[in-house]
Amino acid sequence: MAKEITVVGTGYVGLIAAVGLADFGNQVTGVDLDADKIKMLNEGKSPIYEAGIGEFLNRNMDSERLTFTTDIKTSVKKADVIFIAVGTPEREDGTPNLDYVDAVVNSIGENMDGFTVIVTKSTVPVGTNRRIKTMLTELKPDGDFEVVSNPEFLREGRAVEDFFHPDRTVIGYETERAKDVMFEVYRTLNVTSVPFVWCSLETAELIKYASNAFLATKITFINQMANLAETVGADIHMIAKSMGMDGRISPYFLHPGPGYGGSCFPKDTKAVVDMGDKLGVDMSLIRSVISANEAQKVRMVVKLEKLCGNLKGKTAAVLGLAFKQQTDDIRESPALTIIKSLEEKGCHIQAHDPKAMDNFEKEFPHVLYCNTAYDACKNADVLIIATEWNEYRGLDLERVSELMNEKVILDTRNLLDVAYVKKSGFKYQGVGRG
Ligand SMILES: NC(=O)c1ccc[n+]([C@@H]2O[C@H](COP(=O)([O-])OP(=O)(O)OC[C@H]3O[C@@H](n4cnc5c(N)ncnc54)[C@H](O)[C@@H]3O)[C@@H](O)[C@H]2O)c1
């Protein structure tokens, strides 16, 4: 039977969950503190860029299975199932900030009515779901509820696709009653071939961190190998391809670059180290990954200085600001570190990104934001490709060369064809390309 669901937090995760759960036939209310977001959503507009979201949003709103509000009280009261999908950003000391989760739990404790399943989708440290259970018991001693951990694995840029076709759905639960409700919520996925992992709360919480820490480690591994490859004159792409042919390794996440970014890997790796430190468990591998990733971002500017000397007074065209392609998310984007460092060195920045310029401008108002990649290249002394947007693969380098003052390219994503770059007369550096 379809459920009455409330999703609290309508950001990158909550909005996709709300839209997807409504598409499964459930009655869904998306709640957010941010009145501007809710206003946009009620006008049928997505506050984030995500391929395909508009169609799903409008389809489910038109069918009246999906509504949005800032009114958490009413939304909690009427819900059979409440998904918590608010942010868990890192604090200054690197630990996850659970204040947003706790605020939602308080609202749930004060307002839930009848049997309610509370599902944590936000990424939270191991033990948080058990703590949520304790908080709710204290807030509502006679409350009839279950707590479930259902971590999210979607990739920004492919979030809609990932919601409907996940590699797996992980559900940490304690009772058959909770399991039955979650089975109904995800009935559509259950009847397809999506594997479900039914496990304890702690196991579900740690699966999420283990997965992200592993992927961050894999990226960092190939980045360090790329640095070695470029020092000895080897080709990292041939190395990665050959490594990926080994079934034990797999070809994914072996693309070198300027270091990982985004809203998850940086904070989740730090959270793993913090958990280890608090529990007396050695997490030195992940600790090294974090520092190596920071060094990789800084290395990009060092490479640039090697390519074109003192950067003071130079104009840099930066193509790509989002932390990866197909998103407008700039959280922890390598472009942030690169541009900050270039500005400190006295560079003037002209930037372009197909989707992320508005978000970037809030943090870097002094950058000159350009309508096209070619506009950004006008009179530039150096061109830096910082995000792997497909449109930069097809740059007309003859045109770029005519627009620029000097012919220097730092391609931190290895997007460009080296033979074409050389033919066009550019001084060029990629990552690990010998
Ligand atoms: N973004 C990703 O790719 C991704 C992937 C997997 C897991 N996650 C995890 O999912 C969680 C959410 O991430 P996100 O990227 O969607 O965050 P986000 O910052 O995009 O969205 C969070 C939303 O929650 C709202 N919010 C905060 N406190 C609230 C409250 N008390 N009541 C109602 N709304 C409130 C905010 O206004 C915001 O709209 C995090 O724990 C993150 O680690 C994110």
Ligand as a Chemical Component Dictionary entry (heavy atoms), coordinates in Angstrom:
data_LIG
# 
_chem_comp.id                   LIG 
_chem_comp.type                 NON-POLYMER 
_chem_comp.pdbx_formal_charge   0 
_chem_comp.three_letter_code    LIG 
# 
loop_
_chem_comp_atom.comp_id 
_chem_comp_atom.atom_id 
_chem_comp_atom.alt_atom_id 
_chem_comp_atom.type_symbol 
_chem_comp_atom.charge 
_chem_comp_atom.model_Cartn_x 
_chem_comp_atom.model_Cartn_y 
_chem_comp_atom.model_Cartn_z 
_chem_comp_atom.pdbx_ordinal 
LIG N1  N1  N 0  24.873 15.475 -2.315 1  
LIG C1  C1  C 0  25.208 14.207 -2.511 2  
LIG O1  O1  O 0  25.688 13.810 -3.581 3  
LIG C2  C2  C 0  24.965 13.179 -1.420 4  
LIG C3  C3  C 0  25.047 11.825 -1.733 5  
LIG C4  C4  C 0  24.827 10.891 -0.721 6  
LIG C5  C5  C 0  24.574 11.316 0.573  7  
LIG N2  N2  N 1  24.533 12.646 0.849  8  
LIG C6  C6  C 0  24.208 13.050 2.231  9  
LIG O2  O2  O 0  22.860 13.505 2.264  10 
LIG C7  C7  C 0  22.712 14.578 3.197  11 
LIG C8  C8  C 0  22.118 15.786 2.502  12 
LIG O3  O3  O 0  23.033 16.230 1.530  13 
LIG P1  P1  P 0  22.619 17.301 0.419  14 
LIG O4  O4  O 0  23.753 17.377 -0.518 15 
LIG O5  O5  O -1 21.271 16.991 -0.073 16 
LIG O6  O6  O 0  22.543 18.636 1.311  17 
LIG P2  P2  P 0  21.968 20.046 0.882  18 
LIG O7  O7  O 0  22.736 21.040 1.660  19 
LIG O8  O8  O 0  21.897 20.158 -0.597 20 
LIG O9  O9  O 0  20.454 20.028 1.400  21 
LIG C9  C9  C 0  20.100 20.022 2.743  22 
LIG C10 C10 C 0  18.756 20.740 2.858  23 
LIG O10 O10 O 0  18.263 20.584 4.188  24 
LIG C11 C11 C 0  17.612 21.797 4.563  25 
LIG N3  N3  N 0  17.502 21.846 6.026  26 
LIG C12 C12 C 0  18.471 22.005 6.946  27 
LIG N4  N4  N 0  17.949 21.957 8.184  28 
LIG C13 C13 C 0  16.611 21.768 8.049  29 
LIG C14 C14 C 0  15.536 21.617 8.964  30 
LIG N5  N5  N 0  15.734 21.654 10.289 31 
LIG N6  N6  N 0  14.298 21.446 8.462  32 
LIG C15 C15 C 0  14.087 21.408 7.131  33 
LIG N7  N7  N 0  15.073 21.522 6.223  34 
LIG C16 C16 C 0  16.319 21.707 6.675  35 
LIG C17 C17 C 0  18.483 22.877 3.952  36 
LIG O11 O11 O 0  17.805 24.096 3.830  37 
LIG C18 C18 C 0  18.843 22.242 2.600  38 
LIG O12 O12 O 0  17.901 22.591 1.614  39 
LIG C19 C19 C 0  24.107 14.809 3.784  40 
LIG O13 O13 O 0  24.229 14.073 4.962  41 
LIG C20 C20 C 0  25.023 14.228 2.726  42 
LIG O14 O14 O 0  26.246 13.790 3.258  43 
LIG C21 C21 C 0  24.710 13.590 -0.113 44 
# 
loop_
_chem_comp_bond.comp_id 
_chem_comp_bond.atom_id_1 
_chem_comp_bond.atom_id_2 
_chem_comp_bond.value_order 
_chem_comp_bond.pdbx_ordinal 
LIG N1  C1  SING 1  
LIG C1  O1  DOUB 2  
LIG C1  C2  SING 3  
LIG C2  C3  SING 4  
LIG C2  C21 DOUB 5  
LIG C3  C4  DOUB 6  
LIG C4  C5  SING 7  
LIG C5  N2  DOUB 8  
LIG N2  C6  SING 9  
LIG N2  C21 SING 10 
LIG C6  O2  SING 11 
LIG C6  C20 SING 12 
LIG O2  C7  SING 13 
LIG C7  C8  SING 14 
LIG C7  C19 SING 15 
LIG C8  O3  SING 16 
LIG O3  P1  SING 17 
LIG P1  O4  DOUB 18 
LIG P1  O5  SING 19 
LIG P1  O6  SING 20 
LIG O6  P2  SING 21 
LIG P2  O7  DOUB 22 
LIG P2  O8  SING 23 
LIG P2  O9  SING 24 
LIG O9  C9  SING 25 
LIG C9  C10 SING 26 
LIG C10 O10 SING 27 
LIG C10 C18 SING 28 
LIG O10 C11 SING 29 
LIG C11 N3  SING 30 
LIG C11 C17 SING 31 
LIG N3  C12 SING 32 
LIG N3  C16 SING 33 
LIG C12 N4  DOUB 34 
LIG N4  C13 SING 35 
LIG C13 C14 SING 36 
LIG C13 C16 DOUB 37 
LIG C14 N5  SING 38 
LIG C14 N6  DOUB 39 
LIG N6  C15 SING 40 
LIG C15 N7  DOUB 41 
LIG N7  C16 SING 42 
LIG C17 O11 SING 43 
LIG C17 C18 SING 44 
LIG C18 O12 SING 45 
LIG C19 O13 SING 46 
LIG C19 C20 SING 47 
LIG C20 O14 SING 48 
# 
